[in-house]
């Protein structure tokens, strides 16, 4: 949960998670936590609150993740693979290491920024009524957690889990920084306006989801290009 402003939402989310058998809650810069109101709204899920880890940035919170899904109520100008809650649960269960799958929930009023959504492999959107599309963040956590629980009970994908050793979010972010610098060195990227190109490249590689060997190959190619560029300078 990112920069949650109301501590009651943290407590309600913890309760929803525990109801559905989920335990690991990560908080990025909550406005007020710990909080008596969070504890009251948790209604017995005190252990989930006590174990909640706090981080100073999203990058730190997802550094070890190999699958990142962002909850978003808005459509985006650049295409991003979009899941409904049920498909999201199936996608997470099919992941090689479900313990390193993260679902990001944004701020109550503004959700996740475009830069934060750039960190995601997929987006998940809850199909609410267009007459009243405003969904409380804790309620969103409840819906996603419920679908995860139902997917677990169904057990339909347990025998087909993907065993790929995917690159972590931290490794991908290091790759993107390396890629951006290399493209600037090659004068392919305009350093005054890099955002749109880099956003498209992030979409491309997030769709590809490189594994450990592939990300090492990509970094090796960039390093070779850096050496060539330095030698020609």
Residue pairs with C-beta under 8 A, 6 or more apart in sequence:
1 9
1 10
1 13
1 25
1 26
1 27
1 28
1 30
1 105
1 137
1 141
2 28
2 29
2 58
2 104
2 105
2 106
2 107
2 112
2 116
3 28
3 29
3 30
3 31
3 106
3 107
4 10
4 27
4 30
4 31
4 33
4 107
4 108
4 137
5 31
5 107
5 108
5 109
6 31
6 108
7 30
7 31
7 32
7 33
7 35
7 37
7 38
7 41
8 37
8 38
8 40
8 41
8 138
9 41
9 108
9 136
9 137
9 138
10 25
10 27
10 30
10 33
10 35
10 38
10 41
10 49
10 52
10 138
11 35
11 37
11 38
11 39
11 40
11 41
11 42
11 43
11 45
11 49
12 41
12 42
12 138
12 141
12 142
13 25
13 105
13 137
13 138
13 141
13 142
14 25
14 38
14 42
14 45
14 48
14 49
14 52
15 41
15 42
15 43
15 44
15 45
15 48
16 138
16 141
16 142
16 145
17 23
17 25
17 45
17 48
17 141
17 145
18 44
18 45
18 47
18 48
19 45
19 142
19 145
20 142
20 145
20 146
20 148
20 149
21 149
21 152
22 145
22 148
23 47
23 48
23 51
24 51
24 53
24 99
25 48
25 49
25 51
25 52
25 53
26 52
26 53
26 54
26 55
26 61
26 102
27 33
27 52
27 53
27 54
27 55
28 54
28 55
28 56
28 57
28 58
28 61
29 54
29 55
29 56
29 57
30 54
32 38
33 52
33 54
34 49
38 49
39 46
39 49
42 48
42 49
53 61
55 61
58 104
58 116
58 119
59 119
59 169
59 170
59 173
61 102
62 68
62 102
62 104
62 119
62 169
62 170
63 168
63 169
63 170
64 100
64 168
64 169
64 170
65 100
65 101
65 102
65 168
65 169
66 95
66 96
66 97
66 100
66 101
66 166
66 167
66 168
66 169
67 91
67 92
67 95
67 100
67 101
67 102
67 121
67 166
68 101
68 102
68 104
68 119
68 120
68 121
68 169
69 83
69 88
69 91
69 92
69 101
69 102
69 103
69 104
69 120
69 121
69 122
69 123
69 124
70 103
70 104
70 106
70 112
70 116
70 117
70 119
70 120
70 122
70 123
70 124
71 103
71 104
71 105
71 106
71 111
71 112
71 123
71 124
71 125
71 126
71 140
71 144
72 106
72 111
72 112
72 117
72 123
72 124
72 125
73 111
73 125
73 126
73 128
73 133
73 135
74 111
76 114
76 117
76 123
78 199
78 200
78 203
79 203
80 117
80 120
80 122
80 123
80 203
81 121
81 122
81 123
81 207
82 122
82 123
82 124
82 125
83 91
83 122
83 123
83 124
83 125
84 124
84 125
84 126
84 127
85 124
85 126
85 143
85 144
85 146
85 147
86 147
86 150
86 151
88 103
88 122
88 124
88 144
88 147
89 144
89 147
89 148
89 150
89 151
90 151
90 156
90 157
91 122
92 98
92 101
92 103
92 148
92 151
93 148
93 151
93 152
93 157
93 158
93 161
94 157
94 160
94 161
94 162
95 101
95 161
95 162
96 161
96 162
96 163
96 164
96 165
96 166
100 168
102 169
103 124
103 144
104 112
104 116
104 119
104 120
105 137
105 140
105 141
106 112
106 113
106 116
106 137
107 137
108 136
108 137
114 199
117 123
118 199
118 202
118 203
119 169
119 173
120 206
121 206
121 207
121 209
124 144
126 135
126 140
126 143
126 144
128 135
135 143
151 157
164 209
164 211
165 211
165 212
166 209
166 210
166 211
166 212
167 175
167 209
167 210
167 211
167 212
167 214
167 215
171 212
171 215
172 205
172 206
172 210
172 215
174 219
175 205
175 215
175 218
175 219
175 222
176 198
176 201
176 202
176 205
178 219
178 222
179 198
179 201
179 218
179 222
180 189
180 194
180 198
182 222
182 225
182 226
182 229
183 189
183 194
183 197
184 191
184 194
185 225
185 226
185 229
186 225
186 229
189 197
189 198
208 214
210 218
